[in-house]
Amino acid sequence: MNFKIKHPYPEHQPITPFSERELHSLELRTKVLDFVEYAALNLSLRGVGVAAPQVGIMERFCCVFDPETKVWTTAVNPVITKRSGPETFKVEGCLSFPGKEFWVKRSEIVTVQYFKFDYHLEEPVFTEETAAGFKAQIFSHEIGHLDGETYNWELRETQRDMAKKHFDPKTPKPGRNDDCPCGSTKKYKRCCIPKYG
């Protein structure tokens, strides 16, 4: 199949999970494995995740890049069952909104249940995974696409103002090469210094 990121992003309702019969179909297996191949070959330099609606397929699956193993994983019928750890604002980009950045509140740890497809396995494998840090952020972002969430442009400035509250005026200003206090994992000079000085 030929996949291409759709612009503008197709707004939609939450996507219904596949049925048990659909999960075991050859058609779905082929589509999902083609999709992860597309992600690995075409998106590795531009992004760390992609959901089916972003390429115009209104079905409940996505691909997520693992920052530690450097491997793309398919997640079919993914659902976040638990969020834990501190919630902080993080800066995110999105392939569907090129060149834009958004402040989004994310949990540090998420537990995700999904079915995994693999070239070496004929049947999908049920998986429960607890992801932390950047991978938790990736899962949250991609599953958000499947749940019908899109960035609201009007909230962008509000989110930025809320994130700005993380900068306590009594705390010494971070150095240019320090980690940014907004929690984005970027250096201050590459993250909030252009916005807040």
Beta strands, then each sheet from edge to edge (+ up, - down):
strand 1: 49-51
strand 2: 61-66
strand 3: 71-92
strand 4: 102-116
strand 5: 125-132
sheet 1: 1+ 2- 3+ 4- 5+
end
